[in-house]
Amino acid sequence: MKVCIIGGGAAGLMAAINIKNDDNKVIILEKNDELGKKILVTGNGKCNLWNSNMNTSYYNSSTPELLDNIITEDLINKTFNELCYLFAMNEKNGYFYPFSNRAHNVRDILVNECIKKGIEIKTNYEVKSITKKDTFIINNEIECDKLIISTGGCSMPITGSDGSVFNLLNNMGHDIVKPLPSLVPLYANESYLNKWNGIRCHAVVSSIIDGETKKEEYGELQLTDNGISGVCVFNISGDIVKALEDNKNVSVSINFINYLECPSDYFKEQYSDLTVYDVLLKFLDTKLIKIILDKADINPDAYIKSLTTKELSRLDKYLTSFNINITGYGDFNKSQVTQGGVSLKDINPDTLESTIINDLYLIGEVLDIDGICGGYNLGFAWMSALKVSDNIC
């Protein structure tokens, strides 16, 4: 049979490699002038290939109840074995990277495998039309028996993912869950933002939507002149983006000293004869200290032992639950992944074949599945590609 793959990213390349054999002809249609362009920017150019703790709890979808039917333990094990064959991987705290620490090497290994197998590759090729009769006809010129869509979503449009495929799929009868940015920085409108710009620290961040705490993440927090960023922020951003789209009230609570249950008690016990400023200097950036003390209305030269009960309470509040109202988020140019896409209700969970159109398969970010940071989104690209290739072969 002839199999056409639209999109030569991680999922498309993995599918092509595993489908091509003496009986199957495979052609990749890529919009960019090179394959795997998005791979090159993953993991800050180091390419986080996988995570040792791979399960559906790290993924999001508008139909989360369907995830367990798609991401199974057998598929996880099969994918890991395939990655071990293709790449020499190094594990660090559960995160798998290539030993080379270079995303370029990962892309080149995949492309070289395609070339060795004789897979036909067309770059600078934009798909504008897809029709289906007995076979698929692409742009009224390329015919194939089976079609795989692996174009990605809308995130990082500079890499070619512009979301145009969603219009084609919608016209073919598929339900598209509204694509939105995810794994993005969050924006605020506070007077102190220019004062804390550039600070990096480890903290716990919690999303609060209409007064209810939703998610909590720990990690490096980046304080910027327009809000907050960093992996921990990215991991709570998906729900916040959707909430803002629904005009809900959204804020983020920051615990700057999560390792102390009650900072003021610890300060009184250990540093009662020091000033508040001198004590906080042991824990926080000087710029952040000034903001916190100003918010708490505490004199930085006051001694810990002289603070009133109310002052100590306010100090604890701004150290452990510093609240910042969120008013916006980064667009698709800033997002690492797209949330939304083709509804999982429109696919067979065992094969990822469309239930609307026979012999049409959907893999990777084009589906309504997105993961948190840590190799999960690239992991799903690999897993979905292997699930489809198993079915076709």
N, C-alpha and C positions, 0 to 999 in steps of 0.2 A: 504494500500500500504506500501511498504518498502522504506524508504528514507535514503540515505547514505549522510553523511556530512563529507567532507575531510577538516580537520582543526578545531581544538577545541579551537579557540580564541574567542574574544568578539562576532564577527558576527556569528560564528558557534554555539556557546552556546546559543545565543539568538534565533537563528532559530530553534534549536533543541527543546528548551523549548516550543515554540509556535506551533510547528508542531505535537509534540507527543500527541496523544489522543488514545481512545480505538480502533480507526480504523487504525491508522498509527503506524508502527514500525519505530523507528529511531535508527540509529547507527552512532556514531562519531568515525572517524579514525584520530588519532593524532600522529604525528611524534615524539614529545617529550615524556618524561616520566611522564609529568603532563599536565593538561589542563590549558589554559589561561595564559601561561608563559609571553606573551607580555603585558598582562593587568597589571602585577605586577610592570612594570617599567613606566607606563604612569603617567604623572603629577608628576614626581619625586617621585613616590611611593604613591602619594595621590589620583591619578585617577580622572582627569578632565572629568566627565561623559558627559557634555552637555554645551551648551551656550545659553543664553536667546535670542541672536540675531542670530538665525539660518536661513540662506538663501543661495542661490547659489552664491552670490557675494564673498563668502569666500572659494569657491572651484575652483580648476583648472582642466582642461582637454584639450586634443588636439582637442576635439570637444565640446567646451563650450556651443554651441547653443543647445546641447541635454540635458544639466543639468536640465533645468526647467521642462522637461518632466519626469525626474526621481525623483527629490527632490521637492515634492509638499507641499503646506501648510497643506493639510489633513494628509500627511505622517508625517510631523513635529509634528503636534498636537497629532497624535496617538502615536508616539514614546515617546513624553514627558510624556504622561499619563502612558505608560507602564513602563517607568523609575521610575516614582513616586510610582508605585505599587511595583516594585522590590526593590528599594533602598530608604532609607530615605536620602534626598538630602538637602544640605545647599548651598544657593546661595551667592556668594561674587563678587560684581561688574560684574554680568552677567555670572560668571563662576560657574557651579554646581559641587560640590564634595559630596561624601558620608559624613555623619555626623562623621563617624569614622575617616575620613581623611586617610584611609588605602586601598590601592589597593587590598591587600590580602583579605579584607572583601568582596569587589566587586566580585572577582574571586570565593571566597568560596560560596557566595550566588548563583551565577550562577551554579556552579558545584553541590551544594546541591539540587537545583531545578531539575537538570537533573537526579540525583540519585533518588529523590522522585518520579519522573514520570516514572522511570523504563527504562530510555534511556540506550542503550548498549554503552559502551565506550571501545575502544581499544587504548591504548597508546603504545608508541614505535613501531608504525605501519607506515611504509613508503610505500606510493603508488608509484609503478613503472610502472604500466600499467593500462589503461582504455580502454575497448572496448564496443561498443554499437551494439546490434542487436535488439531483442525485448526488452531486458532489458540491464542494464549496468553490466559489469563484471569487478571487480577491482582485479588486481593481480591474475587473473584466479581463484579466490576463493570466493569472496564476490559478491553477486548479489543484485541488487536493482532496483526499478521501476523509482525512481527519484534521481538525483544526484546533490548535492550542493557543489560548490568549494568555500572554505573560508580559503584558506591557507595563505593569506596575500601576500605581494610582496617580495622584496629582503632586505628591511631595517632590521637592528638588527638581522643578521643571527644567533647570539648567542641564540635567542629565537626560532629558527627553521624556520624562513622565509628566505629560500635560493633561491627562484625564480624558482626552478626546475619544478614547475607545468606549467610554461609558455611554456616549450618545449612540454609537453603533450598536452596542449590546442592548440598550434600552429600546431602540427601534426594532430589534429582533425579538422583543417580548420579555426581556429580563427586568426584574425589579431592582432598581439601583438605590441602595441606602445612601443618603446624601453624603458625599465625600467631604471630610473636614480635616484640617491639620491635626496631627498628634505628635507627641514627643517634641514639644515646642516651648520656647520661653514664654513667660506670662508677663503682662504689662499692668502697670498701676499708674496712678496720678497722685503722688504724695510729694510734699514739699522737701522731704529729706532725701529723695532718691539721688540727687546729684552729690550729696555728701557721702553716701555709702558706696558710690560707684567704684568698682574694681576690687571690692572685698571678696575673698574666698574663704569659706569656713565649712566645717562639717556640722550638720544640723539635722533635726527632724522636721519635715514639713507635712502639714495636714491640710487637705482640701475641705472647705466648709461650704456647703451649698444649701441655700435657704435655711441657714442656722444649724444644719446637721452635718457632723463630721463624716466624710465618706472614705477617704484613703489617707494612709500615712506612709511616708517613705523617709529613709535615712540615707544621707550621702553628702557629697560636696555640693555646697550651695554657692552660687555666684550671684552677688548683688550688683545690679546694673543701674544705669541712669534712667532706665524706663521700667524697671521691675525686678524680676528674679529669674534665674536660669540655673542650669546644672542638671545632672542626671536625675537627682531626686525630684526636681521640679518637673522634668520631662515625664516621669513616670506617673504623676498625678494630673498631667495636663489634659489627657483625653476627655475625662469626665467634665473638667472645667470648661473646655471649649464647647462641648455640647450644652452645658448649663447656660453659658453666656449666649449661645445661639437661641436658647429658649427664654432669654430675658430673665434669668434667675439671678438672685443675689449671691455673689461668689467672693470668698476671701480665702486666704491661706494663713494658717497659724504656724509660726516658726518657733521651735525650741532650740535656742542657741547653746544651752547647757543641759542636754538631755541626760548626761551622766550623773547629774546631781538631782535627786528627787525634790529637795527643797533647798535651793541655793542659799537663801538667807540664813537658814539654820546652820549650814556648813560654814558660812562666812563668820557668823557670830562665834562659833566654836573655835575656828582656826585663826581668824584674822581680826578679832574685835578691836585691836589697837591700831589698825590701819584705816586710812581713808577709803571711801567707796571706790574712788578712781584707782587707787593703788591696788586694791583687791581685784577689780575687774581687769586690770592690766595683765593679770596672770592668766586670763582666760580668753579675752576678746581683743579684736583690732581697736586701736585708739579711736578711729572714726566712728565705729559702731558703739563704743562706750558712750561717746558724747550724745549720740542720737537716743540711746536707751535712757540715759539719765535725764535728758531733756524731756522725753515722753513721760518718765516717771516723776518728774518734778522733784528731783533730788539734787542737792548741792554736791558736786564731785569732791569737795574738800571736807565733807562731813565724815566723821569717824563712824565705822560700822556700829560700834556700841552706843552711839548717840541717836541712831535712827529710831523713829517711832514705829509702832506696830503697823500703822497704815503705810508708812514709807517702805518698810520691809516687804509688805504685801504687794505694793506697786512694783517694787524691784523684781520680785519673783515673777509677777505677771509679764513684764516686758522681756525678761530673760528666757522664760519658758513658754510663753504663748503670745508672742509678738504678732499682732494681727495686721495684715495688709490687704486692703480691698483690691480685688482684681477687676480691671476694666476692659482688658483685651488680651490678645495673644498673637504670636507670630503667624504670618501667613504661610502658604505652601513653600515659599522660598526658604523659610526658616525651619520648616518641619522635616523631621527625619523619616516620617512614615505617614500614610493616609489611613484615617479611620473611615469606615463606610466602604461602599463598593457593591459588587453583585451580591444580592441576598443569598445566604446559605440555603434558604428555602427553595432556591431555583437550581440546586445541584444535587447530584447523587453523592452522599457522603463517602461511599466506598470507592468511588472512581473519580470524583470531581467532574463528571460529565454533566453537561446541562440537561435538566429535565424538560427544557423548552425546545431545544434543538438537538437531535441526535448527532453524535460524533463531534460535538463541540465541547472542549474542555477548558477549564479556567483554573489558573494556578497563581500562587504568590499574592502580591499586594492588590491585585485587581478584585480579589474576594473581600467580603466584609469580615476580615480577620486582621487584627493588628496586635502586636506584642509590646512589652516594655523593653527598655534598653537591656543589653546583655547577650546579644546573639539570637534573640527570639524571632525577630523578623526575618533575618537571613536564614535562621533555622526552619521557619515555615516555608520559605522559598524552596529549600532543598527537599523538605518532606513532601510538599504538594507536587513537586516535579516527579519524585520517585513514585508517588501514589498513581499518578496518571500514566507514567511510562510502564509501570507494572501491568496496568489494565490494557494498554494498547499492544504491548508485546505478548 
